[in-house]
Amino acid sequence: MNAVITYIFGKNSEILRTPLVIDTDVEYICVTDQQDLKSDVWKIVYEPMPNINSNRDKVVYVKFNPFKYTKAEKILVIDSSMEIKTSIQSLFDEYDDYEIGLKLHPIRDFLSEELPNWKYRGLTDNVINKFYKMAKIDGVNLSEVTEYEGCLILFKNNDFCKNLCKLLFEYMKILGENGNLIVTNQCPLSYIIHTFYKKSKIYIIERNKYFNRYFHNTKKIVEEKR
């Protein structure tokens, strides 16, 4: 049995999208703080997280701790803007020989290009400076760090993935402000993959093959080349 996990936090934040094709041997799980959310396909897990104020942080606690919600051997974590459009069994099968599955950023190739774009979504100059100071200490050139997105991630329920997620949480706390995690998870994810897991076998997820992507909380599809 494999699993898909998605998440919806905050009222009017997202649409729970029913897969267009449902695989019988896949468990579909949606973690949410909305008690009235219903689905005939998704297993709804109510997780209010009253001690966490930020909906972004709630998403991160689900996204990088999927092992809490399922015992499946392989887990696909998807953003709620994603709609499964075909069978994903081959996606799980192709992932067998890899350690983690990630999606490349559709526009920007490197972390140095992506960081400034988060200034429009709450990333401060102070945090960006933290990134560059950290990179200098680690001997990392941010212009060489491949940029991944956090909207699609394949995990195995094993120590490798659990330790990676634990390390990511540590970095997100260090880079955060005012007791919150850093507002972007894909930037620190890209950083630790490059810095600590560069030699790992990474499966690149082909978004267009398996998923439709929508603008958040709409029915308008986003066109992407990769």
C-alpha positions as a Markdown table, in Angstrom:
| # | Residue | x | y | z |
|---|---|---|---|---|
| 1 | Met | 0.0 | 0.0 | 0.0 |
| 2 | Asn | 1.2 | 3.5 | -0.9 |
| 3 | Ala | -0.2 | 6.8 | 0.2 |
| 4 | Val | -0.9 | 10.3 | -1.0 |
| 5 | Ile | -1.1 | 13.1 | 1.6 |
| 6 | Thr | -2.4 | 16.6 | 1.1 |
| 7 | Tyr | -3.3 | 19.4 | 3.5 |
| 8 | Ile | -5.8 | 22.3 | 3.8 |
| 9 | Phe | -5.5 | 24.8 | 6.6 |
| 10 | Gly | -7.5 | 28.0 | 7.2 |
| 11 | Lys | -11.0 | 28.7 | 5.9 |
| 12 | Asn | -11.3 | 29.5 | 2.2 |
| 13 | Ser | -7.7 | 28.5 | 1.7 |
| 14 | Glu | -7.9 | 25.8 | -0.9 |
| 15 | Ile | -10.2 | 23.4 | -2.8 |
| 16 | Leu | -9.9 | 19.7 | -2.0 |
| 17 | Arg | -9.5 | 18.2 | -5.5 |
| 18 | Thr | -10.8 | 14.7 | -6.1 |
| 19 | Pro | -8.4 | 12.6 | -8.2 |
| 20 | Leu | -9.6 | 12.0 | -11.7 |
| 21 | Val | -8.2 | 8.5 | -11.5 |
| 22 | Ile | -8.3 | 6.6 | -8.2 |
| 23 | Asp | -5.8 | 3.7 | -7.6 |
| 24 | Thr | -7.3 | 1.0 | -5.4 |
| 25 | Asp | -4.0 | 0.3 | -3.6 |
| 26 | Val | -3.4 | 3.9 | -2.7 |
| 27 | Glu | -4.5 | 5.5 | 0.5 |
| 28 | Tyr | -5.6 | 9.1 | 0.1 |
| 29 | Ile | -5.3 | 11.3 | 3.2 |
| 30 | Cys | -6.1 | 15.0 | 3.7 |
| 31 | Val | -5.0 | 16.7 | 6.9 |
| 32 | Thr | -6.9 | 19.8 | 7.9 |
| 33 | Asp | -8.1 | 22.1 | 10.6 |
| 34 | Gln | -11.5 | 22.4 | 9.0 |
| 35 | Gln | -14.1 | 20.2 | 10.8 |
| 36 | Asp | -16.7 | 20.4 | 8.0 |
| 37 | Leu | -14.4 | 19.2 | 5.2 |
| 38 | Lys | -15.8 | 16.0 | 3.6 |
| 39 | Ser | -14.8 | 13.7 | 0.9 |
| 40 | Asp | -15.7 | 10.3 | -0.6 |
| 41 | Val | -12.1 | 9.6 | -1.6 |
| 42 | Trp | -9.8 | 11.4 | 0.8 |
| 43 | Lys | -9.6 | 10.2 | 4.4 |
| 44 | Ile | -10.0 | 13.4 | 6.4 |
| 45 | Val | -7.7 | 13.8 | 9.4 |
| 46 | Tyr | -8.7 | 16.6 | 11.7 |
| 47 | Glu | -5.5 | 18.3 | 13.0 |
| 48 | Pro | -6.2 | 21.8 | 14.4 |
| 49 | Met | -2.7 | 22.5 | 15.8 |
| 50 | Pro | -3.9 | 25.2 | 18.2 |
| 51 | Asn | -0.4 | 26.1 | 19.3 |
| 52 | Ile | 0.7 | 27.0 | 15.8 |
| 53 | Asn | -0.5 | 30.4 | 14.6 |
| 54 | Ser | 0.7 | 30.3 | 11.0 |
| 55 | Asn | -1.1 | 28.2 | 8.4 |
| 56 | Arg | 2.2 | 28.0 | 6.5 |
| 57 | Asp | 3.8 | 26.4 | 9.5 |
| 58 | Lys | 0.9 | 23.9 | 9.9 |
| 59 | Val | 1.4 | 22.9 | 6.3 |
| 60 | Val | 5.1 | 22.3 | 6.9 |
| 61 | Tyr | 4.4 | 20.1 | 10.0 |
| 62 | Val | 2.3 | 17.9 | 7.8 |
| 63 | Lys | 4.4 | 18.0 | 4.6 |
| 64 | Phe | 7.6 | 17.0 | 6.4 |
| 65 | Asn | 6.1 | 14.6 | 8.9 |
| 66 | Pro | 3.9 | 12.5 | 6.7 |
| 67 | Phe | 5.0 | 9.4 | 8.6 |
| 68 | Lys | 2.7 | 10.4 | 11.4 |
| 69 | Tyr | -0.4 | 9.9 | 9.3 |
| 70 | Thr | 0.3 | 6.6 | 7.4 |
| 71 | Lys | 2.3 | 3.4 | 7.7 |
| 72 | Ala | 2.6 | 3.2 | 3.9 |
| 73 | Glu | 6.1 | 2.3 | 2.5 |
| 74 | Lys | 6.0 | 5.1 | -0.1 |
| 75 | Ile | 4.3 | 8.4 | 0.5 |
| 76 | Leu | 3.5 | 11.2 | -2.1 |
| 77 | Val | 2.9 | 14.6 | -0.5 |
| 78 | Ile | 1.1 | 17.0 | -2.8 |
| 79 | Asp | 0.0 | 20.6 | -2.5 |
| 80 | Ser | -3.8 | 21.0 | -2.6 |
| 81 | Ser | -3.4 | 23.1 | -5.8 |
| 82 | Met | -2.5 | 19.7 | -7.5 |
| 83 | Glu | -5.1 | 17.5 | -9.1 |
| 84 | Ile | -4.2 | 13.8 | -9.8 |
| 85 | Lys | -5.2 | 13.3 | -13.4 |
| 86 | Thr | -4.1 | 9.7 | -14.1 |
| 87 | Ser | -3.0 | 6.6 | -12.3 |
| 88 | Ile | 0.1 | 7.3 | -10.1 |
| 89 | Gln | 1.0 | 3.6 | -9.7 |
| 90 | Ser | 3.9 | 4.0 | -12.2 |
| 91 | Leu | 5.1 | 7.0 | -10.3 |
| 92 | Phe | 5.5 | 4.9 | -7.2 |
| 93 | Asp | 7.1 | 2.1 | -9.2 |
| 94 | Glu | 9.6 | 4.3 | -10.8 |
| 95 | Tyr | 10.6 | 5.7 | -7.4 |
| 96 | Asp | 11.7 | 2.2 | -6.2 |
| 97 | Asp | 15.4 | 2.8 | -6.9 |
| 98 | Tyr | 15.7 | 6.3 | -5.6 |
| 99 | Glu | 15.9 | 7.9 | -2.1 |
| 100 | Ile | 13.7 | 10.9 | -2.5 |
| 101 | Gly | 11.5 | 12.3 | -5.3 |
| 102 | Leu | 11.4 | 16.0 | -6.0 |
| 103 | Lys | 10.0 | 18.4 | -8.6 |
| 104 | Leu | 12.2 | 21.0 | -10.3 |
| 105 | His | 11.1 | 24.6 | -10.1 |
| 106 | Pro | 9.2 | 25.4 | -13.3 |
| 107 | Ile | 10.9 | 28.8 | -14.0 |
| 108 | Arg | 14.0 | 29.3 | -11.9 |
| 109 | Asp | 17.0 | 26.9 | -11.9 |
| 110 | Phe | 18.9 | 28.0 | -8.8 |
| 111 | Leu | 18.3 | 29.1 | -5.2 |
| 112 | Ser | 20.0 | 32.5 | -5.7 |
| 113 | Glu | 17.3 | 33.3 | -8.3 |
| 114 | Glu | 14.4 | 32.1 | -6.2 |
| 115 | Leu | 15.2 | 33.8 | -2.8 |
| 116 | Pro | 14.4 | 37.4 | -4.0 |
| 117 | Asn | 11.0 | 36.3 | -5.2 |
| 118 | Trp | 9.9 | 35.3 | -1.7 |
| 119 | Lys | 10.3 | 38.9 | -0.6 |
| 120 | Tyr | 6.8 | 39.5 | -2.1 |
| 121 | Arg | 5.5 | 36.7 | 0.2 |
| 122 | Gly | 6.9 | 37.8 | 3.5 |
| 123 | Leu | 10.6 | 36.8 | 3.3 |
| 124 | Thr | 12.6 | 39.6 | 4.9 |
| 125 | Asp | 16.0 | 41.0 | 3.9 |
| 126 | Asn | 17.2 | 39.8 | 7.4 |
| 127 | Val | 16.4 | 36.2 | 6.5 |
| 128 | Ile | 17.9 | 36.4 | 3.1 |
| 129 | Asn | 21.1 | 37.7 | 4.7 |
| 130 | Lys | 20.9 | 34.7 | 7.1 |
| 131 | Phe | 20.8 | 32.4 | 4.1 |
| 132 | Tyr | 23.9 | 34.0 | 2.6 |
| 133 | Lys | 25.9 | 34.0 | 5.9 |
| 134 | Met | 25.0 | 30.3 | 6.4 |
| 135 | Ala | 26.1 | 29.5 | 2.8 |
| 136 | Lys | 29.4 | 31.3 | 3.4 |
| 137 | Ile | 30.1 | 29.2 | 6.5 |
| 138 | Asp | 29.1 | 26.0 | 4.7 |
| 139 | Gly | 31.1 | 26.9 | 1.6 |
| 140 | Val | 28.0 | 26.8 | -0.6 |
| 141 | Asn | 27.4 | 29.0 | -3.7 |
| 142 | Leu | 23.7 | 29.6 | -3.9 |
| 143 | Ser | 24.0 | 30.1 | -7.6 |
| 144 | Glu | 24.9 | 26.4 | -7.9 |
| 145 | Val | 22.1 | 25.1 | -5.6 |
| 146 | Thr | 19.4 | 23.5 | -7.8 |
| 147 | Glu | 15.9 | 24.9 | -6.9 |
| 148 | Tyr | 13.2 | 22.4 | -6.2 |
| 149 | Glu | 9.5 | 23.0 | -5.4 |
| 150 | Gly | 7.8 | 21.7 | -2.3 |
| 151 | Cys | 4.5 | 21.0 | -4.0 |
| 152 | Leu | 5.3 | 17.4 | -4.9 |
| 153 | Ile | 7.6 | 15.2 | -2.8 |
| 154 | Leu | 8.0 | 11.5 | -2.7 |
| 155 | Phe | 9.2 | 10.0 | 0.6 |
| 156 | Lys | 10.0 | 6.5 | 1.7 |
| 157 | Asn | 8.9 | 5.6 | 5.2 |
| 158 | Asn | 12.5 | 5.0 | 6.3 |
| 159 | Asp | 15.3 | 6.5 | 8.3 |
| 160 | Phe | 16.9 | 8.4 | 5.4 |
| 161 | Cys | 13.7 | 10.4 | 4.7 |
| 162 | Lys | 12.9 | 10.9 | 8.4 |
| 163 | Asn | 16.4 | 12.2 | 9.1 |
| 164 | Leu | 16.2 | 14.5 | 6.1 |
| 165 | Cys | 12.9 | 16.0 | 7.3 |
| 166 | Lys | 14.3 | 16.4 | 10.9 |
| 167 | Leu | 17.3 | 18.3 | 9.5 |
| 168 | Leu | 15.0 | 20.5 | 7.4 |
| 169 | Phe | 12.9 | 21.4 | 10.4 |
| 170 | Glu | 16.1 | 22.5 | 12.2 |
| 171 | Tyr | 17.1 | 24.8 | 9.4 |
| 172 | Met | 13.6 | 26.2 | 9.0 |
| 173 | Lys | 13.6 | 27.1 | 12.7 |
| 174 | Ile | 17.1 | 28.7 | 12.5 |
| 175 | Leu | 16.1 | 30.7 | 9.4 |
| 176 | Gly | 12.7 | 31.7 | 10.8 |
| 177 | Glu | 11.7 | 34.9 | 12.7 |
| 178 | Asn | 9.5 | 35.7 | 15.7 |
| 179 | Gly | 9.1 | 32.1 | 16.7 |
| 180 | Asn | 7.8 | 31.1 | 13.2 |
| 181 | Leu | 9.4 | 28.9 | 10.6 |
| 182 | Ile | 10.9 | 30.6 | 7.5 |
| 183 | Val | 8.0 | 31.4 | 5.2 |
| 184 | Thr | 9.4 | 29.3 | 2.3 |
| 185 | Asn | 10.1 | 25.6 | 2.7 |
| 186 | Gln | 11.3 | 24.9 | -0.8 |
| 187 | Cys | 14.3 | 27.2 | -0.4 |
| 188 | Pro | 15.8 | 25.5 | 2.7 |
| 189 | Leu | 14.8 | 22.1 | 1.2 |
| 190 | Ser | 16.9 | 22.9 | -1.9 |
| 191 | Tyr | 19.7 | 24.1 | 0.3 |
| 192 | Ile | 20.0 | 21.0 | 2.5 |
| 193 | Ile | 19.6 | 18.6 | -0.5 |
| 194 | His | 22.6 | 20.4 | -2.2 |
| 195 | Thr | 24.6 | 20.7 | 1.0 |
| 196 | Phe | 24.0 | 17.3 | 2.7 |
| 197 | Tyr | 22.4 | 15.0 | 0.2 |
| 198 | Lys | 24.0 | 16.0 | -3.1 |
| 199 | Lys | 25.1 | 12.4 | -3.8 |
| 200 | Ser | 21.7 | 10.9 | -3.1 |
| 201 | Lys | 19.6 | 9.3 | -5.8 |
| 202 | Ile | 16.9 | 11.9 | -6.6 |
| 203 | Tyr | 13.9 | 11.0 | -8.7 |
| 204 | Ile | 12.7 | 14.0 | -10.7 |
| 205 | Ile | 8.9 | 14.1 | -10.7 |
| 206 | Glu | 7.3 | 14.9 | -14.1 |
| 207 | Arg | 4.4 | 17.1 | -13.0 |
| 208 | Asn | 2.7 | 17.3 | -16.4 |
| 209 | Lys | 2.6 | 13.5 | -16.7 |
| 210 | Tyr | 0.6 | 12.9 | -13.6 |
| 211 | Phe | -1.0 | 16.2 | -12.3 |
| 212 | Asn | -2.9 | 19.3 | -13.2 |
| 213 | Arg | -1.8 | 22.3 | -11.3 |
| 214 | Tyr | -4.3 | 25.1 | -10.5 |
| 215 | Phe | -3.9 | 28.6 | -9.2 |
| 216 | His | -4.5 | 28.5 | -5.5 |
| 217 | Asn | -8.2 | 28.2 | -4.6 |
| 218 | Thr | -9.4 | 28.4 | -8.2 |
| 219 | Lys | -10.3 | 26.2 | -11.1 |
| 220 | Lys | -7.8 | 27.8 | -13.5 |
| 221 | Ile | -5.0 | 25.5 | -14.6 |
| 222 | Val | -1.4 | 26.7 | -14.4 |
| 223 | Glu | 0.6 | 25.9 | -17.6 |
| 224 | Glu | 4.1 | 24.7 | -16.9 |
| 225 | Lys | 6.9 | 23.4 | -19.2 |
| 226 | Arg | 8.3 | 21.2 | -16.4 |
